[in-house]
Amino acid sequence: MSKHGFFSPIAEYDGFDYASGRSFWRRRSLPSLLCEWLGEWFRGVRAARIGYSTWLYVQCSGGCMIPMDMLNWDTDWID
């Protein structure tokens, strides 16, 4: 399986390097996102109970995840 097929278009904030002034992001795989969503669904999180797309919207709007097309072109990735 290709790397592009395994990873979703979602990135998660991983940290900031004060020496270089750059933030680092990690690509999230689709299976890891689905497992996290199912875990929150079983715990009864309201957004997860509504559905995967609603949960993902909440994670991207208020959490530490963001769609990859909203990042700068010179973003540093941790894989």
N, C-alpha and C positions, 0 to 999 in steps of 0.2 A: 504494500500500500504506500502511496506517495505521501510525503509529509504534508502537502497541501490538502489532501483528502482527509487526513487524520485530525488536523487542527481546525477549529472553528474560527470565524472572523471576530473572536472576542479576545481582548488582551486584559491582563490583570496587573495592577501596579505592584512592583516588587521592591522598590526602594529608590533612594536618592543618594548620589555621590556628591558630597559637598566639595571635594577637591576639584572635580571637573565641572560641577554645576549641571549634571545631567541626571535625568530620571531613567530608571530601568523598568522595562515591562516584560512580562512573560506571556507567551501565547497559551491559551487554554484549549485543551483538546475537547472534542465533543463528548467523548465518554466521561471525562471528569466533570464536565458541566452537568450532564444528565445524572450522574451519581450524586452530586451535591444537591441538585434539585429534588431528587427522590428522597434524600435524607431529610431535607426540610419539609417535604410533603408529609412524610411519616411523623415528623415532630409537630405538625399542625400549623406551620407558618401559613398565614392567610394568602399571601401572594403566590406561594407554591401550590396551594390547594386550588386556586383559580385556574392555573395552567402554567406550562413551561414558558411560554412567550411573555406572560405577565410577570413571572418571577425574574426572567432575564431582563425585562425592562426596568424593574425595580433595582436589580443589581447594577445595571449600567447608569441609572439616573441618580442613585443615592449611595452606591457602594464603591468599591475600588476597581470595578471592571469598566471597560469602554470598548465600543466597536473599533476595530483596527483602522478603519478608514477615517477616523477622527483624530488619529495621531499624526504628528509631524513626520515628514519623510526621513529625517535623520534620527529617528528614535533608536535607542539602544535596546537590543533584545537579549534576553537570557533564555537559552534553550537547554 
